[in-house]
Amino acid sequence: MKILELRDFGSKDNASLPTLILTTDSSVIRDNRPVFLPEISRRWRCDFSVAYLISRLGKSIAERFAPRYYDMMTLCVRFVPVDIVSPDENSAENWTPWATAFDGALAIGSWTDCSPIKTVDINSPQSITFSNVITPATKALKLLSKDMIIKTGDIIIPPSPLFSCEVNIGDRIEASVNGTEVLKFNIK
């Protein structure tokens, strides 16, 4: 199983490659277990994104056929150590393995059937509701499958996080998609 997260699509003229984060399965928190923030950073941010579960094997998938390759979706939360990723507020983010591979780096919610996302409700240190969310899942799958085989059980996280906010120890995160709760955990 691979967990592939795109942070961007790169430049249109191919001058820069897309930023890809490959997360190990040991870095994933599931089943609403608490997240323990490590001491590698003093400031933490969480990025909420939509994740898709791959249901078929594929390579070089055309964008128009991409929806055939995933059938489940959920919300996920990437925990970002701000001190490591962007130590200087004005510089570009630097996604090192220290920033993405620690235990608890990614919390994945419970899976639901893929359907149009009508509402996303997030209750964290800040609360927000989104309507009619559209993610670039098909474009992400086309880009990723160009250079690697996408297998059943892989998880794809397209770029464009839905929402980002700072988090601290003691906060509680809850989120739902189309009225179904998919995430609920404490930060310790």
C-alpha positions in Angstrom: 0.0 0.0 0.0 1.3 3.5 -0.9 0.0 6.7 0.4 0.7 9.4 -2.2 0.0 13.0 -1.5 0.5 15.7 -4.0 1.1 19.2 -2.6 1.0 20.9 -6.0 0.9 20.0 -9.7 4.3 21.5 -10.6 4.6 24.2 -13.2 2.8 24.0 -16.5 6.0 24.3 -18.5 7.5 21.4 -16.6 10.2 23.6 -15.2 9.5 22.3 -11.7 8.2 18.8 -10.7 5.1 18.4 -8.5 5.8 18.1 -4.8 5.0 14.5 -3.8 4.8 13.2 -0.2 5.1 9.5 0.2 3.8 8.5 3.6 4.5 5.1 5.2 1.6 3.2 6.6 3.2 3.3 10.1 2.8 7.1 10.1 -1.0 6.8 9.7 -3.4 7.1 12.6 -6.7 5.3 12.0 -9.9 4.4 14.0 -10.1 7.8 15.7 -7.1 7.1 18.0 -5.5 10.1 19.6 -2.7 11.9 17.8 0.5 12.4 19.9 2.5 15.4 18.5 6.2 14.7 18.7 8.7 17.2 20.2 10.3 18.0 16.8 8.4 21.2 16.5 6.8 23.9 18.8 4.2 25.0 16.2 1.8 22.7 14.5 -0.6 23.1 11.6 -3.2 20.6 10.4 -4.2 20.5 6.7 -7.6 18.8 5.9 -7.8 17.1 2.6 -10.0 14.6 0.7 -8.4 11.1 0.2 -9.4 8.5 -2.3 -8.9 4.7 -2.0 -7.8 3.0 -5.2 -9.9 0.0 -6.2 -8.1 -1.3 -9.3 -4.6 -1.7 -10.7 -3.6 0.8 -13.3 -0.8 2.7 -15.1 -0.9 5.7 -17.4 -4.5 6.3 -16.6 -6.3 8.9 -18.7 -8.1 11.6 -16.8 -11.5 10.7 -18.3 -11.1 7.1 -17.0 -9.7 8.0 -13.6 -13.1 7.8 -11.7 -13.1 4.1 -12.5 -10.1 3.6 -10.3 -11.4 4.8 -7.0 -14.7 4.0 -5.2 -14.2 5.1 -1.6 -13.3 8.5 -0.1 -12.7 10.1 3.3 -11.1 13.2 4.9 -7.6 13.1 6.2 -5.5 15.4 8.3 -1.8 16.0 7.6 0.0 17.3 10.8 2.6 19.8 9.7 5.6 20.8 11.9 5.7 24.5 10.9 9.2 25.0 12.4 10.6 22.4 10.0 8.5 22.9 6.9 8.8 26.7 6.7 11.3 28.0 9.3 11.3 31.3 7.5 7.8 32.6 7.0 8.7 34.1 3.6 10.4 31.0 2.1 8.8 28.1 0.2 7.8 25.1 2.2 10.5 22.4 2.4 8.9 18.9 2.8 11.7 16.8 4.3 11.1 13.3 5.6 11.3 14.7 9.2 8.1 16.7 8.3 6.2 13.8 6.9 7.3 10.4 8.2 6.9 10.7 12.0 4.4 8.5 13.8 1.0 10.2 13.6 1.9 12.4 10.6 -1.4 11.6 8.9 -4.8 10.8 10.3 -7.2 9.1 8.0 -11.0 9.0 8.6 -13.4 6.2 8.0 -14.1 5.4 4.4 -17.4 6.2 2.7 -18.7 5.6 -0.9 -17.5 8.1 -3.5 -20.3 10.5 -4.2 -20.4 14.2 -4.9 -19.3 16.1 -1.8 -22.2 18.3 -0.9 -21.0 19.4 2.6 -17.9 19.1 4.7 -18.2 20.2 8.3 -14.9 20.6 10.3 -14.8 21.3 14.0 -11.3 21.9 15.3 -9.8 24.9 17.0 -11.8 26.7 14.2 -15.1 25.5 12.8 -16.0 25.7 9.1 -18.5 24.3 6.6 -17.8 23.8 2.9 -20.4 23.2 0.2 -20.1 21.4 -3.2 -16.4 20.5 -2.8 -14.6 19.6 -6.0 -11.2 18.1 -5.8 -8.7 17.5 -8.6 -8.7 13.7 -8.0 -8.7 12.7 -11.7 -5.9 15.1 -12.6 -3.8 13.8 -9.6 -4.4 10.1 -10.6 -3.4 10.8 -14.2 -0.2 12.5 -13.1 0.8 9.8 -10.5 0.0 6.9 -12.8 2.2 8.3 -15.5 5.4 7.2 -13.7 4.2 4.5 -11.3 1.8 1.6 -11.1 -1.3 2.5 -8.9 -2.4 -0.6 -7.0 -5.6 -1.7 -5.2 -5.4 -0.3 -1.6 -3.2 2.7 -2.5 -4.4 6.1 -1.1 -4.3 9.2 -3.3 -4.5 12.7 -1.7 -4.9 15.4 -4.4 -3.4 18.9 -3.9 -5.5 21.8 -2.6 -6.1 21.1 1.1 -9.7 22.1 2.0 -8.7 23.9 5.2 -5.6 24.6 7.4 -5.4 25.7 11.0 -3.0 25.7 13.9 -3.4 23.0 16.5 -2.1 22.5 20.0 -2.1 19.7 22.6 -5.6 19.4 24.1 -7.5 20.2 20.9 -10.2 18.0 19.5 -10.8 17.4 15.8 -14.2 16.3 14.4 -15.2 16.3 10.7 -18.0 14.9 8.6 -18.7 14.5 4.9 -22.3 14.8 3.6 -23.6 14.5 7.2 -21.6 11.3 8.0 -18.9 11.6 10.7 -15.5 10.4 9.4 -13.0 11.9 11.8 -13.1 12.3 15.6 -9.9 12.3 17.7 -8.0 14.2 20.4 -4.5 15.8 20.1 -2.2 14.9 23.0 
